[in-house]
Amino acid sequence: MTLIMYKVFETVDDVSRYTAQRLIEKIKATPSAVLGLATGSTMEPVYAKLLEHIQQTPMDLSQLTTFNLDEYMGLNPQHPQSYNYYMYQHLFNQLDIPVNHVHLPNGLASDIEAVCSAYSDAIQTLGGLDLQLLGIGSNGHIGFNEPKTCFNSRTHVVKLSEQTRIDNGRFFAEQSEMPTHAITMGIQDILEAKEIILVATGRNKTDIMAQLFNSEIDEDLPASALKQHKNLTIVLDREAATLLPAQALKSAI
Ligand code: GLP
C-alpha cells in the first residue's frame, strides 16, 4: 500500500506558507539539496512566501542546486512567458543561488536530443532530486508530461495537448503565440525524486484532483504515476479538495 499524505488548508495563503516552509526545512536540513522546481500560477504565492521567509531569516543558498521541470520550445529566455523569465522574476533574481547551480531546459537548443539527455544525466550525476515541487495541469499533466507519456520517460520534447494550449494560452497576448512544443523532465526523472510535493489550488483543479484520487495508475493520467511514490505529499486548498472523500483527507489510499 502506498501512503499519500494529503494536507488541506482553507486558503491559498496557507497552502503557500506550508509549501514554502517545507522547502525551507529541506534546505536547512540539507544545504546542498537538489531541488526540482515548477512554474505556473500555483507556484507564484509559494515562491513569494519563500522569498518573504528568506528575506526575514537569511539562509546560505550557496550550495543549493535547482532543476526546473520544463520550458517552452522556441521562446527566447527573455520572453515574458518563458519559464526561464518566470523563474528569474519570481525567485532567482532575489536569491543568492550561484548561477551555475540553476538549471532550466534550453528551449532554443539546436541539438535537442543531446540537451534532453544531458539534462536527465546532470540530475543523476548530482545524486538525483532531493525534493520535487509539482503543480498539475487540468488534464493531469505533471511538468509537461501530457496524457499517454510513458512512465519510464526521461527529459524529452512534447507536443502540447489542445487542453494545455487552451489553459496556458491565456497568458499569451494571442493564443497563436502559444508554443506548440515544450521540453520536459520525464516521469521517471520525477519519480526518482526522494520526496515530492504536489500543490493544487482553486476551482479549476477540483475535478482533476477527484480524478486523480479515483484513478488507477494509468498513463492516460500522468499524475497517477505519483501513486507509486513512497514520499508524496499533496497540498490542496479547500476548493481543490472539494470532491475528495473524507477518507482521502485522513491520508491513506
Ligand atoms: C504548466 C506547467 C506545469 C504546471 C501547470 C499548472 O503547464 N508546465 O508544470 O503544473 O502549468 O499551472 P497553474 O499552476 O498555472 O495551474
Boltz pocket constraint, residues with backbone or C-beta under 6 A from the ligand:
constraints:
  - pocket:
      binder: B
      contacts: [[A, 38], [A, 39], [A, 40], [A, 41], [A, 42], [A, 43], [A, 69], [A, 70], [A, 134], [A, 135], [A, 136], [A, 137], [A, 141], [A, 142], [A, 143], [A, 144], [A, 164], [A, 168]]
      max_distance: 6.0
